[in-house]
Structures are given as structure tokens and as C-alpha cells.
Amino acid sequence: MPLTKRQFEMRIDEEGENLMRQVYELLAVHPELAFSRQELEGAVLGAPIPVTELGKFRRALKVLVGIGAVDQREVSGTDYYAFLQKFDTNTWASTKLPF
């Protein structure tokens, strides 16, 4: 199955993009909270977590941080992720108004 140009640019496939949406939507619903990577994995992938999905899931997190949709911080040796700004999840373009 071909990739969209945006998927190609972000180096993800359709499944990875769906994981991005799920993580982003969870964080957007709880903008006052930061979740550990393990908490996000459990919430999105379920338990037990399929090992085959971990690579795509971690890539999805990396892309969300890279485009500025999600913030990542290390706290006491654990990576946490929080909502950063609004994005159109169809195009992955920021909906932040220009200055």
C-alpha cells in the first residue's frame, strides 16, 4: 500500500500514523497530565503489550515530539509525554495561529 507524502516525510506507515493519532488524542483530552511512555503504551496498545508493536509505537512518539505536537521530559529517569499544541491530525500541521 502506498504511503501519503506526509507519511513518507515523517517516516511512518498508516499503522504508525494511527498510533500517533491515538496518543495525541489521549494527551489532548488530558492536557493537565503527563504520561510515562509505559502508561501510554498500556493505554494505546493494551496489556500485554505486543512486542511487534513497540517499535512502531516508539517511532510514533518520536514523530509527535519532533513535529512539536507533544512535549517530552525526563523525570527521575523516566520519559514523560504531555500535550504541547493543537494539530490537525489529518495533515499533522499545527493549528497554532502565526504571530
CORFEN-V137157 format. One record per residue. N is the residue number from 1. RES is the residue in one letter. PHI is phi in whole degrees, 0 to 359 (NA if undefined). OMEGA is omega in degrees with one decimal (999 if undefined). Layout:
n:res:phi:omega
N:RES:PHI:OMEGA
N:RES:PHI:OMEGA
//
This chain:
n:res:phi:omega
1:M:NA:-179.4
2:P:290:176.1
3:L:266:170.6
4:T:287:178.6
5:K:300:-179.8
6:R:294:176.2
7:Q:300:178.0
8:F:300:-179.7
9:E:296:-179.1
10:M:274:179.8
11:R:62:176.8
12:I:227:174.0
13:D:254:-176.5
14:E:298:178.8
15:E:297:177.5
16:G:297:178.3
17:E:293:176.4
18:N:296:176.2
19:L:295:176.5
20:M:303:-179.2
21:R:299:-178.3
22:Q:297:178.7
23:V:295:-178.1
24:Y:301:-178.4
25:E:295:176.2
26:L:298:-180.0
27:L:292:-179.6
28:A:293:178.6
29:V:287:-178.6
30:H:236:-175.7
31:P:293:-179.7
32:E:271:-177.0
33:L:241:170.3
34:A:242:-177.5
35:F:250:173.5
36:S:288:178.1
37:R:301:-179.4
38:Q:296:177.5
39:E:296:178.2
40:L:294:178.3
41:E:302:180.0
42:G:296:-178.3
43:A:292:-176.0
44:V:269:-174.9
45:L:267:-177.6
46:G:85:179.5
47:A:231:-4.7
48:P:290:-177.1
49:I:280:177.6
50:P:294:-177.5
51:V:302:-178.9
52:T:294:-178.1
53:E:269:-174.2
54:L:299:-179.4
55:G:298:178.8
56:K:294:-179.8
57:F:296:-179.4
58:R:293:175.1
59:R:295:178.8
60:A:299:176.8
61:L:299:-179.0
62:K:299:179.3
63:V:294:178.8
64:L:301:177.2
65:V:291:-178.0
66:G:298:-179.8
67:I:273:176.6
68:G:89:178.0
69:A:277:-175.0
70:V:229:177.0
71:D:258:178.3
72:Q:237:176.8
73:R:220:174.3
74:E:266:177.5
75:V:230:179.5
76:S:51:176.3
77:G:81:179.8
78:T:240:176.3
79:D:282:176.6
80:Y:240:-177.8
81:Y:231:-178.9
82:A:219:175.4
83:F:301:-179.7
84:L:246:-179.6
85:Q:202:-178.2
86:K:287:177.2
87:F:227:170.8
88:D:278:-175.1
89:T:283:173.2
90:N:274:-177.2
91:T:248:-173.9
92:W:59:173.3
93:A:257:178.5
94:S:295:175.2
95:T:262:177.5
96:K:295:-179.8
97:L:288:177.4
98:P:293:-178.6
99:F:292:999
//
